[in-house]
Amino acid sequence: MKHPAGSTGETPTGESADLAARLDRLPVMLPHVVWISILTVNLMLEYYDNALFAYIIPAIKESTGLGLGRIGMVSTAFFIGMVLGGLVGGRLSDRFGRRWVLVWGTALYSSGAVLTMFAPNYELLLVSRVITGIGVQAAGAALLVYIAEMFPSATRGRFMSVVTSAFVIIAPVVALLALVVIPDGGPDTWRHLFGVGGAIGLLIAPVVRFCMPESVRWCASRGRMPEAADTVGKLEARALRRGPLAEPRAAPAGTESPPVRRILRNKRTIRTTAVLSVGFFGSTLGLYLFQNWALYVLVDGLAYTKGHAYEIQLIWNLVYAVTPFLALLFIDRAERKTAVFVLSVVAAVPLVAFGLATESRLVTATGGLCGIVTGLVVTVYYAYIPEALPTAARGLGSGVIKSVGHCGGAAAGVLGAALYGGWGNTGLMAVAAASYIVFALPVLFFGPRTTNRPLEGVAAEEPSTTEGVRT
């Protein structure tokens, strides 16, 4: 059943799919470079806030006098905010647009970081971390969806590798700040570092608003065809200056663009969302059991000085710089779900080795490998999640998956404290390794194929017009 354009926020499939096909055939051009640069800076700021917290746990404990349990709760508060941000931000991005959520999500997490700077007590510190988490996840989910919808299908994975270079760029910056500033700074140095990140984020939000167009696929799904056609036309005009364009790939036949309520009742969409939620939960749990507790392990468990621990973290982050380049080699060649599973199995090896290591060089080597492989898993998931869902529910679906996934991050705060307190680093890393493998199995067996496929082709296999819905 077709819905008149504008009456239910949908448009005829043929016109929408034609615009999408024309968008997918475009070569990489200057606008793509500008957009990915802005998105990379945005992701850098998101990661800066989260990475910074992992480094300053000892400083917060010393400055505020909070016990390990309360520090764990502050860490968990950020992920609780991320869960809320994914659900609310995802739905808002389906209703108001990807760019709208990117702008306001960026402003919100930046404001939360500034509030963290000024939080005078434990209660307000918790509130500030929840606010920051909401903004980070809302902006982050919209960012991934924007890349999936606005960049050519043949290069989506490579652009995702480029945007995840944000981790590579900012990680050593944070490590260097922690090494140089925190040990010799005053008791409130960690607060100033949060404030710097928040101030820069408040400057980036208007750049997103005025330098990036709204997603063509989202505009088409909401009946804003003139705006979508105008964006595609301008991009095609620029591309034609370089030579003729290939013919658009034919749109999948026999599909329609149903309302989000129908899409969310579809059995295949429900299965895809559940499968990717489970997989992303496991990888996020494993990642943050390592990432958020590694520094504490070095200082408390291995009795390294803070300076030595920060030096090792800096080496890990410098080594991590190879991650996006490794991803570029395979991400648009290997099927996403296969890559997720294989990399999850590979990640388990250095995690277990890090849990057993005591000698400094072995600790440094295994920790560096952990960072590289877990980073590759994140990159593949970031590309995979928005590709697997239909346009009308891509924001909400991606938000749900990432929210459920980041419950793993929330659990890592409290669970990590319990595991480390009971079983030490060996038990902590063994659980991290197991979570990668066990939770990746459903993705391997039940996840959809998406690599190098038009989003409309993937969607045609997911919310079919006859399965799981009533017309």
URNORSUL-V667095 format. One record per residue. RES is the residue in one letter. SS is DSSP state (2 for helix, 1 for strand, 0 for the rest). OMEGA is omega in degrees with one decimal (none if undefined). Layout:
res=RES ss=SS omega=OMEGA
res=RES ss=SS omega=OMEGA
This chain:
res=M ss=0 omega=179.8
res=K ss=0 omega=177.9
res=H ss=0 omega=179.1
res=P ss=0 omega=179.1
res=A ss=0 omega=178.0
res=G ss=0 omega=-176.2
res=S ss=0 omega=179.3
res=T ss=0 omega=-178.4
res=G ss=0 omega=-180.0
res=E ss=0 omega=178.2
res=T ss=0 omega=177.8
res=P ss=0 omega=-174.7
res=T ss=2 omega=-175.4
res=G ss=2 omega=-178.8
res=E ss=2 omega=179.4
res=S ss=2 omega=-178.3
res=A ss=2 omega=178.3
res=D ss=2 omega=177.2
res=L ss=2 omega=179.0
res=A ss=2 omega=179.3
res=A ss=2 omega=177.4
res=R ss=2 omega=177.5
res=L ss=2 omega=-177.3
res=D ss=2 omega=-176.8
res=R ss=0 omega=-175.8
res=L ss=0 omega=171.5
res=P ss=0 omega=175.4
res=V ss=0 omega=-175.3
res=M ss=0 omega=-178.8
res=L ss=2 omega=178.2
res=P ss=2 omega=177.5
res=H ss=2 omega=-179.9
res=V ss=2 omega=179.0
res=V ss=2 omega=-178.7
res=W ss=2 omega=-175.9
res=I ss=2 omega=176.9
res=S ss=2 omega=178.8
res=I ss=2 omega=-179.7
res=L ss=2 omega=178.7
res=T ss=2 omega=177.0
res=V ss=2 omega=178.6
res=N ss=2 omega=-179.7
res=L ss=2 omega=175.2
res=M ss=2 omega=-178.6
res=L ss=2 omega=177.1
res=E ss=2 omega=-177.0
res=Y ss=2 omega=178.9
res=Y ss=2 omega=-177.8
res=D ss=2 omega=-176.9
res=N ss=2 omega=-179.4
res=A ss=2 omega=-179.2
res=L ss=2 omega=-178.4
res=F ss=2 omega=-179.9
res=A ss=2 omega=-178.3
res=Y ss=2 omega=-170.4
res=I ss=2 omega=176.4
res=I ss=2 omega=178.0
res=P ss=2 omega=-179.3
res=A ss=2 omega=177.5
res=I ss=2 omega=-179.7
res=K ss=2 omega=-179.0
res=E ss=2 omega=-175.7
res=S ss=2 omega=-173.6
res=T ss=2 omega=-176.8
res=G ss=0 omega=179.2
res=L ss=0 omega=177.1
res=G ss=0 omega=-177.9
res=L ss=2 omega=180.0
res=G ss=2 omega=179.6
res=R ss=2 omega=175.0
res=I ss=2 omega=177.4
res=G ss=2 omega=178.7
res=M ss=2 omega=176.9
res=V ss=2 omega=176.2
res=S ss=2 omega=-179.7
res=T ss=2 omega=-179.4
res=A ss=2 omega=178.5
res=F ss=2 omega=-177.4
res=F ss=2 omega=172.1
res=I ss=2 omega=175.7
res=G ss=2 omega=178.7
res=M ss=2 omega=177.1
res=V ss=2 omega=179.0
res=L ss=2 omega=-178.8
res=G ss=2 omega=178.3
res=G ss=2 omega=-178.5
res=L ss=2 omega=-177.6
res=V ss=2 omega=-178.5
res=G ss=2 omega=178.3
res=G ss=2 omega=179.3
res=R ss=2 omega=179.2
res=L ss=2 omega=179.9
res=S ss=2 omega=174.1
res=D ss=2 omega=-176.7
res=R ss=2 omega=-173.1
res=F ss=2 omega=176.9
res=G ss=0 omega=-178.5
res=R ss=2 omega=-178.4
res=R ss=2 omega=-179.4
res=W ss=2 omega=-179.5
res=V ss=2 omega=176.3
res=L ss=2 omega=-178.4
res=V ss=2 omega=-174.3
res=W ss=2 omega=174.0
res=G ss=2 omega=177.8
res=T ss=2 omega=178.7
res=A ss=2 omega=-177.4
res=L ss=2 omega=-178.4
res=Y ss=2 omega=176.4
res=S ss=2 omega=176.8
res=S ss=2 omega=177.3
res=G ss=2 omega=178.4
res=A ss=2 omega=177.3
res=V ss=2 omega=177.8
res=L ss=2 omega=175.6
res=T ss=2 omega=179.5
res=M ss=2 omega=-174.3
res=F ss=2 omega=-176.3
res=A ss=0 omega=-174.7
res=P ss=0 omega=-175.8
res=N ss=0 omega=-176.0
res=Y ss=2 omega=-175.9
res=E ss=2 omega=179.8
res=L ss=2 omega=174.4
res=L ss=2 omega=175.7
res=L ss=2 omega=-179.0
res=V ss=2 omega=-178.5
res=S ss=2 omega=-179.8
res=R ss=2 omega=175.2
res=V ss=2 omega=179.7
res=I ss=2 omega=179.0
res=T ss=2 omega=-179.7
res=G ss=2 omega=177.7
res=I ss=2 omega=-178.5
res=G ss=2 omega=179.7
res=V ss=2 omega=-176.0
res=Q ss=2 omega=177.1
res=A ss=2 omega=179.4
res=A ss=2 omega=-177.6
res=G ss=2 omega=179.4
res=A ss=2 omega=178.3
res=A ss=2 omega=179.1
res=L ss=2 omega=-179.6
res=L ss=2 omega=179.4
res=V ss=2 omega=-179.8
res=Y ss=2 omega=179.3
res=I ss=2 omega=-179.6
res=A ss=2 omega=-173.3
res=E ss=2 omega=-170.7
res=M ss=2 omega=-178.5
res=F ss=0 omega=-176.6
res=P ss=0 omega=-174.2
res=S ss=2 omega=-177.2
res=A ss=2 omega=-176.6
res=T ss=2 omega=-178.8
res=R ss=2 omega=-177.7
res=G ss=2 omega=-179.9
res=R ss=2 omega=175.5
res=F ss=2 omega=175.8
res=M ss=2 omega=175.5
res=S ss=2 omega=178.9
res=V ss=2 omega=-176.7
res=V ss=2 omega=177.3
res=T ss=0 omega=170.6
res=S ss=2 omega=173.2
res=A ss=2 omega=178.9
res=F ss=2 omega=-178.0
res=V ss=2 omega=-177.0
res=I ss=2 omega=-171.5
res=I ss=2 omega=-176.9
res=A ss=2 omega=177.8
res=P ss=2 omega=176.4
res=V ss=2 omega=179.1
res=V ss=2 omega=179.5
res=A ss=2 omega=179.6
res=L ss=2 omega=176.2
res=L ss=2 omega=-179.8
res=A ss=2 omega=-178.5
res=L ss=2 omega=-172.0
res=V ss=2 omega=-169.8
res=V ss=2 omega=-170.3
res=I ss=2 omega=-175.9
res=P ss=0 omega=-176.4
res=D ss=0 omega=179.3
res=G ss=0 omega=178.5
res=G ss=0 omega=-177.1
res=P ss=0 omega=-178.6
res=D ss=0 omega=-179.9
res=T ss=2 omega=-179.1
res=W ss=2 omega=178.8
res=R ss=2 omega=-179.5
res=H ss=2 omega=179.5
res=L ss=2 omega=174.1
res=F ss=2 omega=-178.5
res=G ss=2 omega=179.4
res=V ss=2 omega=179.2
res=G ss=2 omega=179.9
res=G ss=2 omega=-178.8
res=A ss=2 omega=179.3
res=I ss=2 omega=179.2
res=G ss=2 omega=179.1
res=L ss=2 omega=175.1
res=L ss=2 omega=-176.9
res=I ss=2 omega=-175.3
res=A ss=2 omega=179.0
res=P ss=2 omega=176.7
res=V ss=2 omega=176.6
res=V ss=2 omega=-176.1
res=R ss=2 omega=-170.5
res=F ss=2 omega=-176.7
res=C ss=2 omega=-177.7
res=M ss=0 omega=176.2
res=P ss=0 omega=174.0
res=E ss=0 omega=-180.0
res=S ss=0 omega=178.9
res=V ss=2 omega=-178.0
res=R ss=2 omega=178.4
res=W ss=2 omega=179.3
res=C ss=2 omega=-179.7
res=A ss=2 omega=-178.5
res=S ss=2 omega=-179.8
res=R ss=0 omega=177.9
res=G ss=0 omega=180.0
res=R ss=0 omega=-174.2
res=M ss=2 omega=179.0
res=P ss=2 omega=179.6
res=E ss=2 omega=179.1
res=A ss=2 omega=-179.2
res=A ss=2 omega=179.7
res=D ss=2 omega=178.9
res=T ss=2 omega=179.4
res=V ss=2 omega=-179.8
res=G ss=2 omega=179.0
res=K ss=2 omega=178.8
res=L ss=2 omega=178.7
res=E ss=2 omega=179.5
res=A ss=2 omega=177.7
res=R ss=2 omega=-178.7
res=A ss=2 omega=-177.7
res=L ss=2 omega=175.4
res=R ss=0 omega=-179.0
res=R ss=0 omega=-179.9
res=G ss=0 omega=-178.4
res=P ss=0 omega=179.5
res=L ss=0 omega=175.4
res=A ss=0 omega=176.0
res=E ss=0 omega=177.2
res=P ss=0 omega=175.7
res=R ss=0 omega=-177.6
res=A ss=0 omega=177.8
res=A ss=0 omega=176.8
res=P ss=0 omega=-177.8
res=A ss=0 omega=171.3
res=G ss=0 omega=178.9
res=T ss=0 omega=174.6
res=E ss=0 omega=-177.8
res=S ss=0 omega=-174.2
res=P ss=0 omega=177.4
res=P ss=0 omega=-174.8
res=V ss=2 omega=-179.6
res=R ss=2 omega=178.7
res=R ss=2 omega=179.3
res=I ss=2 omega=-176.5
res=L ss=2 omega=175.0
res=R ss=2 omega=-177.3
res=N ss=0 omega=-174.4
res=K ss=2 omega=-178.3
res=R ss=2 omega=177.6
res=T ss=2 omega=177.8
res=I ss=2 omega=-179.6
res=R ss=2 omega=-179.8
res=T ss=2 omega=179.6
res=T ss=2 omega=179.9
res=A ss=2 omega=-177.5
res=V ss=2 omega=-179.2
res=L ss=2 omega=175.5
res=S ss=2 omega=179.4
res=V ss=2 omega=-178.6
res=G ss=2 omega=-178.2
res=F ss=2 omega=174.5
res=F ss=2 omega=-177.5
res=G ss=2 omega=-179.2
res=S ss=2 omega=179.4
res=T ss=2 omega=175.7
res=L ss=2 omega=-179.9
res=G ss=2 omega=-179.2
res=L ss=2 omega=-174.0
res=Y ss=2 omega=169.5
res=L ss=2 omega=175.0
res=F ss=2 omega=-168.6
res=Q ss=2 omega=-175.2
res=N ss=0 omega=-177.1
res=W ss=0 omega=-176.4
res=A ss=2 omega=-179.2
res=L ss=2 omega=179.0
res=Y ss=2 omega=177.3
res=V ss=2 omega=-179.4
res=L ss=2 omega=-176.1
res=V ss=2 omega=-174.9
res=D ss=2 omega=-174.8
res=G ss=2 omega=-177.6
res=L ss=0 omega=174.6
res=A ss=0 omega=173.5
res=Y ss=0 omega=172.6
res=T ss=0 omega=178.9
res=K ss=2 omega=179.9
res=G ss=2 omega=179.1
res=H ss=2 omega=179.7
res=A ss=2 omega=178.9
res=Y ss=2 omega=176.9
res=E ss=2 omega=179.0
res=I ss=2 omega=177.6
res=Q ss=2 omega=178.6
res=L ss=2 omega=177.3
res=I ss=2 omega=178.1
res=W ss=2 omega=-176.1
res=N ss=2 omega=174.3
res=L ss=2 omega=177.4
res=V ss=2 omega=-179.3
res=Y ss=2 omega=-177.9
res=A ss=2 omega=-179.8
res=V ss=2 omega=-171.5
res=T ss=2 omega=-178.7
res=P ss=2 omega=179.0
res=F ss=2 omega=174.3
res=L ss=2 omega=179.6
res=A ss=2 omega=-179.9
res=L ss=2 omega=-176.2
res=L ss=2 omega=-172.1
res=F ss=2 omega=-164.1
res=I ss=0 omega=177.5
res=D ss=0 omega=176.9
res=R ss=0 omega=-179.2
res=A ss=0 omega=174.5
res=E ss=0 omega=-172.2
res=R ss=2 omega=-173.3
res=K ss=2 omega=176.8
res=T ss=2 omega=178.7
res=A ss=2 omega=178.2
res=V ss=2 omega=-176.4
res=F ss=2 omega=-177.9
res=V ss=2 omega=179.8
res=L ss=2 omega=177.8
res=S ss=2 omega=176.9
res=V ss=2 omega=179.4
res=V ss=2 omega=-178.4
res=A ss=2 omega=-177.1
res=A ss=2 omega=-175.1
res=V ss=2 omega=179.1
res=P ss=2 omega=176.4
res=L ss=2 omega=178.0
res=V ss=2 omega=-180.0
res=A ss=2 omega=177.8
res=F ss=2 omega=179.0
res=G ss=2 omega=-178.4
res=L ss=2 omega=-172.4
res=A ss=0 omega=174.5
res=T ss=0 omega=-180.0
res=E ss=0 omega=-169.5
res=S ss=2 omega=-178.0
res=R ss=2 omega=178.7
res=L ss=2 omega=175.5
res=V ss=2 omega=-179.3
res=T ss=2 omega=-177.3
res=A ss=2 omega=-177.1
res=T ss=2 omega=176.7
res=G ss=2 omega=177.0
res=G ss=2 omega=177.3
res=L ss=2 omega=176.2
res=C ss=2 omega=-179.1
res=G ss=2 omega=-177.8
res=I ss=2 omega=-173.0
res=V ss=2 omega=177.1
res=T ss=2 omega=175.6
res=G ss=2 omega=176.4
res=L ss=2 omega=177.6
res=V ss=2 omega=178.1
res=V ss=2 omega=-178.8
res=T ss=2 omega=-179.2
res=V ss=2 omega=177.6
res=Y ss=2 omega=-179.6
res=Y ss=2 omega=176.8
res=A ss=2 omega=-170.9
res=Y ss=2 omega=-170.7
res=I ss=2 omega=-178.3
res=P ss=2 omega=179.8
res=E ss=2 omega=-170.9
res=A ss=0 omega=-171.8
res=L ss=0 omega=178.7
res=P ss=0 omega=-172.2
res=T ss=2 omega=-174.4
res=A ss=2 omega=180.0
res=A ss=2 omega=-175.7
res=R ss=2 omega=179.2
res=G ss=2 omega=-179.5
res=L ss=2 omega=-179.3
res=G ss=2 omega=177.2
res=S ss=2 omega=178.0
res=G ss=2 omega=177.8
res=V ss=2 omega=-178.5
res=I ss=2 omega=-178.6
res=K ss=2 omega=177.3
res=S ss=2 omega=177.0
res=V ss=2 omega=178.8
res=G ss=2 omega=-177.0
res=H ss=2 omega=165.1
res=C ss=2 omega=174.0
res=G ss=2 omega=175.9
res=G ss=2 omega=177.0
res=A ss=2 omega=179.5
res=A ss=2 omega=-176.8
res=A ss=2 omega=178.9
res=G ss=2 omega=-178.0
res=V ss=2 omega=-178.8
res=L ss=2 omega=178.8
res=G ss=2 omega=177.9
res=A ss=2 omega=-179.8
res=A ss=2 omega=-179.6
res=L ss=2 omega=-179.5
res=Y ss=2 omega=179.3
res=G ss=2 omega=-177.6
res=G ss=2 omega=-172.3
res=W ss=2 omega=179.9
res=G ss=2 omega=-176.8
res=N ss=2 omega=-179.5
res=T ss=2 omega=178.9
res=G ss=2 omega=180.0
res=L ss=2 omega=-177.5
res=M ss=2 omega=176.6
res=A ss=2 omega=176.8
res=V ss=2 omega=177.3
res=A ss=2 omega=-179.7
res=A ss=2 omega=-178.7
res=A ss=2 omega=-177.9
res=S ss=2 omega=177.3
res=Y ss=2 omega=-173.7
res=I ss=2 omega=-173.5
res=V ss=2 omega=-174.6
res=F ss=2 omega=176.6
res=A ss=2 omega=-178.2
res=L ss=2 omega=177.8
res=P ss=2 omega=178.9
res=V ss=2 omega=-179.8
res=L ss=2 omega=-173.3
res=F ss=2 omega=-171.3
res=F ss=2 omega=-180.0
res=G ss=0 omega=178.9
res=P ss=0 omega=173.5
res=R ss=0 omega=-178.3
res=T ss=0 omega=-171.7
res=T ss=0 omega=177.9
res=N ss=0 omega=179.4
res=R ss=0 omega=173.8
res=P ss=0 omega=-179.8
res=L ss=2 omega=-179.8
res=E ss=2 omega=177.0
res=G ss=2 omega=176.4
res=V ss=2 omega=-178.9
res=A ss=2 omega=-179.6
res=A ss=2 omega=177.7
res=E ss=2 omega=-176.6
res=E ss=2 omega=-179.1
res=P ss=0 omega=179.9
res=S ss=0 omega=-173.8
res=T ss=0 omega=-176.6
res=T ss=0 omega=-173.3
res=E ss=0 omega=171.2
res=G ss=0 omega=179.0
res=V ss=0 omega=173.8
res=R ss=0 omega=-179.4
res=T ss=0 omega=none
